[in-house]
Amino acid sequence: MRRKRSIDDGHGFLRAARLERESVPSFDAFPYSIPAIRGLEEIAFNRKVTFFVGENGAGKSTLLEAVAQVAGFNPEGGSKNFNFATRPEGSKLAEVMRIVRGVRRERTGFFLRAESFFNTATYVDDVGATSSYGGSSLHEMSHGESFLALMQNRFTSQGLYLMDEPEAALSPSRQLTVLQQMHQLIEDGGSQFVIATHSPILLAYPEATIYHFGSDGIQELAYENTEHYQITRDFLAAPQRFFKHLFASD
């Protein structure tokens, strides 16, 4: 069976993001003091999927939020048409970030933030837009069901989708469903994803670019070289070895 060709010009909607270092007020102040941000000049995006990985506080969500805001999305999540805020200001990093766009422009898009998804779901109800999300209030579903409803109903072809820890509410089997949905949107629909995640399942998406955020800055890694893959593999192969170390008494 012949594979359907992607809608693609060789580049994604986002090609890169640049930090205008000369405009940074101080690299000693947050968020510019985060090692991954302090050493940043430019980061290139895979035309299909780019992942941000690293420990909590490494700057993954900080950079993703800034990119989303510069790309025109509501800082707290949603589409470019969403207009709600529960905090007084958006990303400070966005003020000194610039994005490099590809030739194509996305027809649609969404910024999914797990931590503020409740507020996003409330906004959908308030503006009467539930028909675009499966016909039911996202609040009437479990957290995981609402994430899937969003992807299966609101995510469509030729879209730019930025997601911050989408696995937070998803079981392993549902994460596989997300991979399937992503693949359809990418290969048949020409969409592009940028995702901050801790999930070794999502990170396995074929031919994705993976950036590790750490004390040495941002480095591109192969899937098998990520800590997420290695720890999960080693733990599942020999959990007792981990327990012996973790549960050892002083």
C-alpha positions as a Markdown table, in Angstrom:
| # | Residue | x | y | z |
|---|---|---|---|---|
| 1 | Met | 0.0 | 0.0 | 0.0 |
| 2 | Arg | 1.4 | 3.4 | -1.0 |
| 3 | Arg | 2.0 | 5.8 | 1.8 |
| 4 | Lys | 0.2 | 9.1 | 1.6 |
| 5 | Arg | 2.6 | 11.9 | 1.1 |
| 6 | Ser | 2.8 | 14.6 | 3.8 |
| 7 | Ile | 1.7 | 18.2 | 3.1 |
| 8 | Asp | 5.2 | 19.7 | 3.4 |
| 9 | Asp | 7.6 | 22.2 | 1.9 |
| 10 | Gly | 10.6 | 20.6 | 3.7 |
| 11 | His | 10.3 | 22.8 | 6.7 |
| 12 | Gly | 7.8 | 23.1 | 9.5 |
| 13 | Phe | 5.7 | 26.2 | 10.4 |
| 14 | Leu | 8.4 | 27.0 | 13.0 |
| 15 | Arg | 12.0 | 26.7 | 11.9 |
| 16 | Ala | 13.8 | 28.1 | 14.9 |
| 17 | Ala | 13.6 | 30.3 | 18.0 |
| 18 | Arg | 16.3 | 32.9 | 18.8 |
| 19 | Leu | 17.2 | 34.6 | 22.0 |
| 20 | Glu | 18.0 | 38.3 | 21.5 |
| 21 | Arg | 20.8 | 38.2 | 24.0 |
| 22 | Glu | 21.6 | 41.9 | 23.7 |
| 23 | Ser | 18.0 | 42.6 | 24.9 |
| 24 | Val | 18.2 | 40.4 | 28.0 |
| 25 | Pro | 18.2 | 42.7 | 31.1 |
| 26 | Ser | 20.4 | 40.4 | 33.2 |
| 27 | Phe | 21.5 | 36.8 | 32.9 |
| 28 | Asp | 21.6 | 36.8 | 36.8 |
| 29 | Ala | 17.8 | 37.1 | 37.0 |
| 30 | Phe | 15.1 | 34.5 | 36.4 |
| 31 | Pro | 14.3 | 33.2 | 33.8 |
| 32 | Tyr | 17.5 | 34.2 | 32.0 |
| 33 | Ser | 19.6 | 32.6 | 34.8 |
| 34 | Ile | 18.4 | 29.1 | 34.0 |
| 35 | Pro | 21.4 | 27.4 | 32.5 |
| 36 | Ala | 19.5 | 26.2 | 29.4 |
| 37 | Ile | 18.3 | 29.8 | 28.8 |
| 38 | Arg | 21.6 | 31.5 | 29.7 |
| 39 | Gly | 23.5 | 29.6 | 27.1 |
| 40 | Leu | 20.8 | 29.8 | 24.4 |
| 41 | Glu | 21.3 | 31.5 | 21.1 |
| 42 | Glu | 19.1 | 29.6 | 18.6 |
| 43 | Ile | 17.2 | 26.4 | 18.7 |
| 44 | Ala | 16.0 | 24.7 | 15.5 |
| 45 | Phe | 12.7 | 22.8 | 15.3 |
| 46 | Asn | 12.1 | 19.5 | 13.6 |
| 47 | Arg | 9.5 | 19.9 | 10.8 |
| 48 | Lys | 7.5 | 17.1 | 12.4 |
| 49 | Val | 8.2 | 16.7 | 16.2 |
| 50 | Thr | 10.6 | 18.4 | 18.6 |
| 51 | Phe | 10.8 | 17.3 | 22.2 |
| 52 | Phe | 12.1 | 19.2 | 25.2 |
| 53 | Val | 13.3 | 16.9 | 28.1 |
| 54 | Gly | 15.1 | 17.4 | 31.3 |
| 55 | Glu | 14.7 | 17.6 | 35.1 |
| 56 | Asn | 12.0 | 19.7 | 36.8 |
| 57 | Gly | 13.1 | 23.4 | 36.7 |
| 58 | Ala | 15.5 | 22.9 | 33.8 |
| 59 | Gly | 13.7 | 25.4 | 31.6 |
| 60 | Lys | 11.6 | 23.2 | 29.3 |
| 61 | Ser | 8.2 | 24.8 | 30.1 |
| 62 | Thr | 9.7 | 28.2 | 30.3 |
| 63 | Leu | 11.1 | 28.1 | 26.8 |
| 64 | Leu | 8.0 | 26.4 | 25.4 |
| 65 | Glu | 5.7 | 29.0 | 26.9 |
| 66 | Ala | 7.8 | 31.8 | 25.5 |
| 67 | Val | 7.8 | 30.2 | 22.0 |
| 68 | Ala | 4.0 | 29.8 | 22.2 |
| 69 | Gln | 3.5 | 33.4 | 23.2 |
| 70 | Val | 5.7 | 34.7 | 20.5 |
| 71 | Ala | 3.9 | 32.5 | 18.0 |
| 72 | Gly | 0.7 | 34.2 | 19.0 |
| 73 | Phe | -0.9 | 31.8 | 21.4 |
| 74 | Asn | -2.6 | 32.7 | 24.7 |
| 75 | Pro | 0.2 | 32.3 | 27.3 |
| 76 | Glu | -1.9 | 30.2 | 29.6 |
| 77 | Gly | -3.1 | 27.8 | 26.9 |
| 78 | Gly | -5.6 | 27.6 | 24.1 |
| 79 | Ser | -5.7 | 28.8 | 20.5 |
| 80 | Lys | -4.7 | 32.2 | 19.2 |
| 81 | Asn | -8.3 | 33.3 | 19.7 |
| 82 | Phe | -8.3 | 32.5 | 23.4 |
| 83 | Asn | -8.3 | 35.6 | 25.6 |
| 84 | Phe | -8.2 | 34.8 | 29.3 |
| 85 | Ala | -5.6 | 35.3 | 32.0 |
| 86 | Thr | -5.3 | 34.3 | 35.7 |
| 87 | Arg | -2.0 | 36.0 | 36.3 |
| 88 | Pro | -1.0 | 39.6 | 35.6 |
| 89 | Glu | 1.7 | 39.1 | 32.9 |
| 90 | Gly | 2.9 | 36.6 | 30.3 |
| 91 | Ser | 6.3 | 35.2 | 29.8 |
| 92 | Lys | 9.2 | 37.6 | 30.4 |
| 93 | Leu | 11.3 | 35.4 | 28.2 |
| 94 | Ala | 8.9 | 36.0 | 25.3 |
| 95 | Glu | 9.9 | 39.7 | 25.3 |
| 96 | Val | 13.4 | 38.8 | 24.1 |
| 97 | Met | 12.6 | 35.8 | 21.9 |
| 98 | Arg | 12.0 | 35.8 | 18.2 |
| 99 | Ile | 10.8 | 32.9 | 16.0 |
| 100 | Val | 11.9 | 32.0 | 12.5 |
| 101 | Arg | 8.9 | 30.8 | 10.4 |
| 102 | Gly | 8.9 | 28.5 | 7.5 |
| 103 | Val | 7.3 | 29.3 | 4.1 |
| 104 | Arg | 4.0 | 27.7 | 5.1 |
| 105 | Arg | 1.7 | 29.2 | 7.7 |
| 106 | Glu | -0.4 | 27.0 | 9.9 |
| 107 | Arg | -4.1 | 27.0 | 9.4 |
| 108 | Thr | -4.8 | 26.2 | 13.0 |
| 109 | Gly | -3.0 | 25.5 | 16.3 |
| 110 | Phe | -3.2 | 25.1 | 20.0 |
| 111 | Phe | -1.0 | 25.5 | 23.1 |
| 112 | Leu | -1.8 | 22.8 | 25.6 |
| 113 | Arg | -0.6 | 23.4 | 29.2 |
| 114 | Ala | -1.3 | 20.6 | 31.6 |
| 115 | Glu | -1.0 | 22.8 | 34.7 |
| 116 | Ser | -3.6 | 25.4 | 33.5 |
| 117 | Phe | -5.9 | 23.1 | 31.4 |
| 118 | Phe | -8.7 | 23.6 | 34.0 |
| 119 | Asn | -8.7 | 27.3 | 33.1 |
| 120 | Thr | -8.7 | 26.5 | 29.4 |
| 121 | Ala | -11.7 | 24.1 | 29.8 |
| 122 | Thr | -13.5 | 26.8 | 31.7 |
| 123 | Tyr | -13.0 | 29.3 | 29.0 |
| 124 | Val | -14.3 | 26.9 | 26.4 |
| 125 | Asp | -17.5 | 26.6 | 28.4 |
| 126 | Asp | -17.8 | 30.3 | 29.0 |
| 127 | Val | -17.6 | 31.2 | 25.2 |
| 128 | Gly | -19.9 | 28.3 | 24.3 |
| 129 | Ala | -17.3 | 26.5 | 22.1 |
| 130 | Thr | -17.9 | 22.9 | 23.3 |
| 131 | Ser | -19.0 | 21.8 | 19.9 |
| 132 | Ser | -15.4 | 22.1 | 18.7 |
| 133 | Tyr | -14.2 | 19.8 | 21.5 |
| 134 | Gly | -16.6 | 16.9 | 21.0 |
| 135 | Gly | -19.9 | 18.4 | 22.0 |
| 136 | Ser | -19.5 | 18.0 | 25.8 |
| 137 | Ser | -17.9 | 20.2 | 28.5 |
| 138 | Leu | -14.3 | 19.2 | 29.1 |
| 139 | His | -15.1 | 19.6 | 32.8 |
| 140 | Glu | -17.5 | 16.6 | 32.5 |
| 141 | Met | -14.7 | 14.3 | 31.5 |
| 142 | Ser | -11.8 | 12.9 | 33.4 |
| 143 | His | -8.5 | 14.8 | 33.0 |
| 144 | Gly | -7.2 | 12.2 | 30.6 |
| 145 | Glu | -10.4 | 12.0 | 28.6 |
| 146 | Ser | -10.5 | 15.8 | 28.2 |
| 147 | Phe | -6.9 | 15.8 | 26.8 |
| 148 | Leu | -7.9 | 13.1 | 24.3 |
| 149 | Ala | -11.1 | 14.9 | 23.4 |
| 150 | Leu | -9.1 | 18.0 | 22.7 |
| 151 | Met | -6.7 | 16.2 | 20.4 |
| 152 | Gln | -9.3 | 14.1 | 18.6 |
| 153 | Asn | -11.7 | 17.0 | 18.0 |
| 154 | Arg | -9.8 | 20.3 | 18.0 |
| 155 | Phe | -6.5 | 19.2 | 16.5 |
| 156 | Thr | -6.8 | 19.1 | 12.7 |
| 157 | Ser | -4.6 | 19.2 | 9.6 |
| 158 | Gln | -1.9 | 21.8 | 9.0 |
| 159 | Gly | -1.8 | 22.8 | 12.6 |
| 160 | Leu | 1.0 | 24.0 | 14.9 |
| 161 | Tyr | 0.6 | 22.2 | 18.3 |
| 162 | Leu | 2.7 | 23.0 | 21.4 |
| 163 | Met | 2.1 | 20.8 | 24.4 |
| 164 | Asp | 3.5 | 21.0 | 27.9 |
| 165 | Glu | 3.6 | 17.6 | 29.6 |
| 166 | Pro | 0.5 | 16.2 | 27.9 |
| 167 | Glu | 1.2 | 12.8 | 29.5 |
| 168 | Ala | 0.4 | 14.2 | 33.0 |
| 169 | Ala | -3.2 | 12.9 | 32.8 |
| 170 | Leu | -2.7 | 9.9 | 30.4 |
| 171 | Ser | -2.3 | 6.2 | 31.1 |
| 172 | Pro | 0.4 | 4.4 | 29.1 |
| 173 | Ser | -2.2 | 3.0 | 26.7 |
| 174 | Arg | -3.6 | 6.5 | 26.2 |
| 175 | Gln | -0.1 | 7.9 | 25.5 |
| 176 | Leu | 0.0 | 5.3 | 22.7 |
| 177 | Thr | -3.3 | 6.7 | 21.4 |
| 178 | Val | -1.7 | 10.2 | 21.4 |
| 179 | Leu | 1.2 | 8.9 | 19.4 |
| 180 | Gln | -1.2 | 7.5 | 16.9 |
| 181 | Gln | -3.1 | 10.7 | 16.7 |
| 182 | Met | 0.1 | 12.7 | 16.3 |
| 183 | His | 1.2 | 10.5 | 13.5 |
| 184 | Gln | -2.0 | 10.9 | 11.5 |
| 185 | Leu | -1.9 | 14.7 | 11.9 |
| 186 | Ile | 1.8 | 14.8 | 10.9 |
| 187 | Glu | 1.9 | 12.4 | 8.0 |
| 188 | Asp | -1.6 | 12.9 | 6.5 |
| 189 | Gly | -2.2 | 16.5 | 7.7 |
| 190 | Gly | 1.2 | 18.2 | 7.6 |
| 191 | Ser | 1.1 | 19.3 | 11.2 |
| 192 | Gln | 4.0 | 20.2 | 13.5 |
| 193 | Phe | 4.4 | 19.5 | 17.2 |
| 194 | Val | 6.7 | 20.9 | 19.9 |
| 195 | Ile | 6.4 | 19.0 | 23.2 |
| 196 | Ala | 7.9 | 19.3 | 26.7 |
| 197 | Thr | 7.6 | 15.9 | 28.3 |
| 198 | His | 8.9 | 13.3 | 30.7 |
| 199 | Ser | 7.3 | 10.4 | 28.9 |
| 200 | Pro | 9.6 | 7.7 | 27.4 |
| 201 | Ile | 6.6 | 6.6 | 25.4 |
| 202 | Leu | 6.0 | 9.9 | 23.7 |
| 203 | Leu | 9.7 | 10.5 | 23.2 |
| 204 | Ala | 9.9 | 7.3 | 21.1 |
| 205 | Tyr | 8.1 | 9.1 | 18.1 |
| 206 | Pro | 10.2 | 8.2 | 15.0 |
| 207 | Glu | 12.7 | 10.7 | 13.7 |
| 208 | Ala | 11.8 | 13.3 | 16.3 |
| 209 | Thr | 14.4 | 15.8 | 17.5 |
| 210 | Ile | 15.1 | 15.6 | 21.2 |
| 211 | Tyr | 16.7 | 18.4 | 23.2 |
| 212 | His | 17.9 | 17.8 | 26.7 |
| 213 | Phe | 17.8 | 20.8 | 29.0 |
| 214 | Gly | 20.5 | 20.6 | 31.7 |
| 215 | Ser | 23.2 | 22.4 | 33.7 |
| 216 | Asp | 25.4 | 22.5 | 30.5 |
| 217 | Gly | 22.7 | 24.1 | 28.4 |
| 218 | Ile | 20.6 | 22.5 | 25.7 |
| 219 | Gln | 22.0 | 19.5 | 23.9 |
| 220 | Glu | 20.4 | 17.3 | 21.2 |
| 221 | Leu | 20.3 | 13.6 | 22.2 |
| 222 | Ala | 19.3 | 10.4 | 20.6 |
| 223 | Tyr | 16.3 | 8.7 | 22.2 |
| 224 | Glu | 18.3 | 5.8 | 23.6 |
| 225 | Asn | 20.7 | 8.3 | 25.2 |
| 226 | Thr | 18.0 | 10.1 | 27.2 |
| 227 | Glu | 17.8 | 9.5 | 30.9 |
| 228 | His | 14.1 | 8.9 | 30.5 |
| 229 | Tyr | 14.7 | 5.9 | 28.3 |
| 230 | Gln | 17.6 | 4.5 | 30.2 |
| 231 | Ile | 16.1 | 4.6 | 33.7 |
| 232 | Thr | 12.8 | 3.2 | 32.5 |
| 233 | Arg | 14.6 | 0.4 | 30.6 |
| 234 | Asp | 16.8 | -0.5 | 33.5 |
| 235 | Phe | 14.1 | -0.3 | 36.1 |
| 236 | Leu | 11.7 | -2.6 | 34.2 |
| 237 | Ala | 14.6 | -5.1 | 33.6 |
| 238 | Ala | 15.6 | -5.3 | 37.2 |
| 239 | Pro | 13.3 | -3.4 | 39.7 |
| 240 | Gln | 14.8 | -5.2 | 42.7 |
| 241 | Arg | 18.2 | -3.8 | 42.0 |
| 242 | Phe | 16.7 | -0.3 | 42.3 |
| 243 | Phe | 14.7 | -1.2 | 45.4 |
| 244 | Lys | 17.9 | -2.5 | 47.1 |
| 245 | His | 19.4 | 1.0 | 46.7 |
| 246 | Leu | 16.3 | 3.1 | 47.2 |
| 247 | Phe | 15.1 | 1.3 | 50.3 |
| 248 | Ala | 18.4 | 0.7 | 52.0 |
| 249 | Ser | 18.5 | 1.8 | 55.6 |
| 250 | Asp | 21.3 | 4.0 | 56.9 |
